[in-house]
Amino acid sequence: MHPVELAGVNYAYGEGSLRRPVLRDLDLTVAAGEIVLLTGPSGSGKTTLLTLVGALRAMQQGQCSVLGQELMGAPESVRVGLRRRIGFIFQNHNLLGFLTAAQNVAMSLELHPAFGNEAERLRAAERMLDRVGMADFAHTVPAKLSGGQRQRVAVARALVASPGLILADEPTAALDRQSGRDVVELMRDLARTSGVPILLVTHDPRILDVADRVVNMEDGRVVVGS
Amino acid sequence: MTALLPFRLAWRQLRAERARLLSAIAGVMFACVLVFMQLGFRSALFDSATALPQAMRGELFLIHPLTTALFRPESFPRVRAYQTLAIPEVAVAVPIYMTQSIWRNPVNGSHRAIQLIGFDTEAGAVSFPGLAALIPALKRPDTIAFDWKSRPEFGPVPALLAAKGPIVVQIGNREVEIVGTVALGASFGADGNAVMSETNFRRIAKDRRVSNIDLVALRLREGADPIAVQRALTALLPADVRVVTHDELVAWERNYWETATPIGFIFAFGSAMGLIVGMVIVYQILFADVASHIAEYATLKAMGFGAAYLRLVVMGAAAILAGLGFVPGVLASAGLYNVVAKATLLPLRMEADRGVLVLALIFGMCAVAGLLAMRKLRDADPADMF
């Protein structure tokens, strides 16, 4: 079984005459260790797809299995549990401004019983920050970091708890060319070493080459899978 | 995941915004001081209203069941006092007469109602400060001791006494000599008090039937159990008297002022206002904290933090503000109690049970503010994050 398997997924916003379908009979698979980039024009349904796979939204129709968990009809508590096994990276870093980089990364580990005490969590966080090249900024608050540095901390936060899947939404949109490039290459390298698949939504043509596969969406359907 | 983690996050979040934290603490402290002052004044006024029963000595008392307050007693037959002596544990039964009469101000001649209290001054049933030294003088006909804590409208009696020695004033239709002063205090029911012997009371209050009394103070023999004696007396005496302990007598008087007058309500209302203002301030701070971190909270939800964790963050912040505001609040109130007590002569003191009550009220206030601010958490929807 693949980490992500979608079959016949339909999703619509609104009701009655205002009903607006955004995903139509969509099939998608992400294999273990695969890096899949999702592109397509605005309104093509990429983001909705990502929120469904990330268990942030309840399914309406079809099958959606993520890390072995079927999400069709899954209650909120099951979805919250699944989210703990997924690393999220957002367009904005969304780091807590009153916590240092290491404390922000350690927050991810609060949800994992393997890390019982704060000292262990902070050690693991600092190791992870070292892997994203941010070891010197472990005790710095986000306001004193550059955009690229913040996104590196966000990557560390998404990866520190050894997730089974990484979901990223436009992670380079707020960054300049070079830092954007650095962040996705960092994500790719980390994912490769641990064999974690990545599903990444982007408009950014400069980063298409990091992908194993680029999936193009239009009007709620996959039009090109290469 | 321990339950303390959300509290730690709440504290780190509060600590990051110093100005916001200080204004929140000031708000809680303000509410705290307001409630302490209201409850303090309330308690002090009730204390001064019950000064008369508190000055009574005696393990048990007889009062008429219809007596609502001691300034307006229902009388009962004097023979009830003697009937109590049938119980061997009762050592002394002291009848006490009380009535209100008209006092003429010795300086300007104006009239005012004064509370007269007559009893056997040698029986030791009443212990007003200053009374002991006046007992020999009070045995003379037409003498009284004046309560120097009476309202100033009665005239500058202590000053006159100091200047001229014993002075003669008119109470009712009788001229009486003031031989000295005692300390008792004006209450809501009586603006001033005069204390005298039983015989002199009968001379001034001529229309009173001598065989009718208003209160009996009982002294028990050493080692007697007041509760057992109270039970025996209740069984022995007819229904026109009620046997109460000293605490019950004070509580009886206090209950009248609490329930039959708007005084209790006024101070409860003032306290409620303080709590509402404090709650609004705390709510504003907590709401602003949630609103300005809505994206971060949504991210935490996306990471797999449950709604309960975030609710605990908000409630933790509320609890921290309650604690941080209460400590300076209780210290400031204790200081204010001292200042106000000196200025008004009201018996204001910081008391442990009031401290516990206000602590509970402040935590309750912050909890309500937290519950209201929590509703904003619904806006933190991780599906909106992408």
Interface residues (C-beta under 8 A of the other chain):
Chain A: T47 L50 T51 G54 L56 R57 V80 G81 L82 R83 R84 R85 I86 F88 F90 Q91 N92 N94 L95 L96 G97 F98 L99 Q103 M107 S108 E110 L111 P113 R157 D169 V201
Chain B: M1 L5 L9 R12 Q13 R15 A16 E17 H293 A295 E296 A298 T299 L300 K301 A302 M303 G304 F305 G306 P382 A383 M385 F386
